[in-house]
Amino acid sequence: MLTLLNLLSGVALLVWGSHIVRTGFLRVLGANLRNVLSRSTGSRLRAFITGIGVTSLVQSSNATAVITTSFAAQGLLPLTSGLAIMLGADVGTALMARVLTFDLSWLSPVLVLFGVQTFLSRKQTRLGQAGRTAIGLGLILLALHLIVEAVQPMLLGTGVRVMFGALTGDTMLDVLAGAAFAVISYSSLASVLLTATLASAGVISLKVALCIVIGANLGSGLLALFGTLAQNAAARRLALGSFAFKLAGALLIVPFAPLLAHGLPGLIANPREAVVSFHLIYNAIRCGACLLLIDPVARVSNRLVPDQPAVDGAFRARHLDVTALSMPALALANAAREVLRIGDVVQMMLANIACLIRQNDSEKARETVRMDDDIDALYAEVKTYLTRISREQLDEADGRRWADIIALTINLEHAGDIVERIVVSIQEKKIAHRLEFSREGLGELDDLLARLVSNLQLGLSVFLNHDIRSAGRLLAEKERFRDLERDYAYAHLGRLAGQTVQSIDTSALHLDLISDMKRMNSLFCSTAYPVLDAVGALHGTRLRKRVLDTMYGGMQRG
């Protein structure tokens, strides 16, 4: 019993080490991997090579599948390019299995010692996450050594032989066992490494090992299918096409497993080497052949999983992929894209206000009020999505980005509420009584609205790019907007003193509008503060006016 527990603990350590390596690489290189994948859509061969490279880094075809299906779900990746990346991922994980079966036991203590020291001293930095990855690699190598040690006493136990002997009777049972283990462990790489080790120790026959390896490939395809069940049709099509390639390869190779098991020892005497070499050659040949079949498989996938029409014009989140939550960099990028959609809705609402101050259009007013419901729905989804990202997994930079995203989300939702209040006020005080603003008042409101839209766009740009010059310009525009709001309020009061009839009729509405626009402008300009604070241009929460005046003056001269 103790021997079996030792084996199971070694397997658990292998799975855990694979998980640490995968998450460590994704935290260090998540955003860069995202950019690499996004640039691989021009050529299928390039996409295939990209899949190999990314998977070799993260040591998990499942992690590559999560990123790729997320891109497909957002419409950023064509189906054919996504299928090529998934095929490359299968070859990449086979290459890593080949590397990890070399005798690297001496490297395990070095990696663990370096990794622990680096991670504990610099947890929130990229170097610290690199140390975490080194720990995972060391644990994988240690786990393989422990598994080899654990299976040696098992060879003497008849009960253990009987237990594993259940896998030798039926080819399909062996394939299903491999698929099940890959799904349970969330790692086809761990399945292959364990199988190769057990075959080397003589616990299972070479035929069983080959069938388990084939099943592990199927298991990784099932993981991708399960992971896209809650996603849109584009992601499900990609997972289905990838699984179809794996299933076709399994159906073609399984009948020949007995012959391969009989012939391979003549070429490769070591069972462990034979299993890993079979895994690499099988995936290389299968994926190379499947590259030629991408177009027909894509067409069939499109027929089987068609796009679903929008239901009742529902305004739902597009980019909040739940499968990316385990990869903070990708999840934060998804949330940022969704926040930009909220900004687009706010901008449309402001454009509607520009129409409503000129025309008494009740229908447009009702439509604008309804748009605030869209903002509220997106706000709730983004906020929930962000709270599901583990803060413990975020390094210092990602932690700041998380805070920036949630702050902008809240500010845009608040801006939507202000716009709704403005529109309701226009309905009650202007449209219902068929009033008009004076020509001068209308010009002032148009000017403030144009500046408000411009500052919203600039604020979103600062949020995306963290450009210091743009941030300085944004806060300078905030000051200018405040001055204009005060000047226009005084000008309006002057028209009241001059007994301008239209100004008298719309006075309360006019003053409320410019006050609300000033409030919204402050919300839009708030994205500048974190950028300037990061370079020391702010003192606490107060702007160092001299620094920004100099910065803005330099921009004006440029």
C-alpha positions, 0 to 999 in steps of 0.5 A: 500500500505504501508503495502505491502511495509513493507512486501516486504522490510522484504522479501528483508531483508531476502534475503539479510541476507541470501546472507550475511551469505552465502558469509561471511562463504565462505570467512572465510572457502572457502578454508577449505570447498574446502578441506572438499569436496575434501576428501568426495569422498571415501564414499557416506555416507560420501559425504552425511554427508559432504553436510549436514555439509557444507550447514548448515554452509553456509546456502545455498544449492545453494552455496554448489551446486556451489562448487560441480559442480565446482569440477565436472567440473574440474574432481575432483569429481565423479558423484556419490559422487557429487550427494550424496553431493547435496542430503546432501545439501538439508537436510542441508538447511532444518535443517537450516530452522528448526533452524531459526524458533525458537524464536531467536528474542532476538539474532538479536540485539546482532548479529548485534551489535557484527557483525557491530563492528567487521566488521568495525574494521577488514574488511580485516581479517577472524574475520571481515568476521565472524562479517559480517556473524553475521550481516547476521544472525541478519538480517535474524532473524530481517527480520522474525520478520518484516514479522510477524509484516507486515502481521498482518494488511494485514489480515484485507485488502480484497485486500491483501487476494484476491491477495494471494487467487490467489495461492489457486486455483491450486496446480501446480500454487502454486508449480511454484510460490514457484520455481519462488521465489526460483530462483528470491531470489537465496535462497530456504531457504528464500522461506521456511522461508517466506512461513512458516511465511505467513502460521503462519499469516493465509495469505496463507493456509497450502496446499498452503504453502506445495506446495510452499515449494515443488516448492522451492526445485525445484527452487534450482534445476533449479538454479543449472541447470542454473548455469552449462549451460556454464560449461562442460558436467561433471558439467551439468550431476551433476546438471541434476541428482540433479534436477531429484531427486528433480523433482521425489520427487515433482511429488510423493508428490504433489498429496498428498499435500491436504491430508497432509494439512488436517492431519498435523494440528492434529499432529502439531497445529502451521502452521509455525511449520507444514510447516518447519517440513514438509520441513525437513521430506520431504527432509530427506525421499526423499534424504535418498531414492535417495541415493539408486538410485544414480547409475541408475541416474548417468548412465542416466545422462551420456547418456543424457549429454555425453562428447563432444570431443575437437574441432580441438585440441583447448587448452582452460582453464579447471578450470576457473569456472565462477560460482565460482566468487562469492566465492573468495577463490574458484575462486583464487584456480581455477585461480592458477590451470590454471596458473600451466597449463601454467607452464606445457606448458612452461616446454614442450617448454623448453624440445623442445628447448633441442631437437632443440639445438641438432637436426635440426628439423623444424617440432618441431620448428614450433610446439614449436612456436605454443605452445606460442599461447596456452600460450597466450590464457590461459594468456588472459583467466586467466587475464580476470577471475582474473579481474572479481573477486571483489577486495572488497570481498578479505581479506588481504591474498586473496588480496596477493594471487590475486597479486601473481597469476597475477604476475606469469601469466604475467611472464609465458606469458613473458617466453613463448614469450622468448621461441618463440623468441629463437626457431625462432632464432634457425630456422634462425641461426642454422636449416636453415644453418644446423649448430651444436654447439660445444661439449663444448657449447652443454654441457653448454646449456644442463646444463643451460636448465636443471637448468632452468627446475628445477628452473621452477618446484621449482618456481611453488612449491613455488607458491603453498606451500609458503615454506620459505626454498624452496623460499630461495633455489630458490633465491640462485639458481638464483644467481648460474645461473647468475654466470654460465651464466657469466662463460659460456659466458667467456668460449665461448669467449675463444673458439672463441679465440681458433678458434673453427669453430663450436663456431664461426659459432654459436657464436651469437646464443649461446650468445643470448641463454644463455642471454635469459635463464638468463632472463627466470630464473629471471622470474621463480625465482620471486615467491620467493620474496613474500614468503620471503618478508612476513617473513621479509627476504627482504628489499624493493625489495632487497635481504638481502644476509646475511639472505639468505646465512644463510638460504641456508647454513642451507639447505645445511647442512640439 
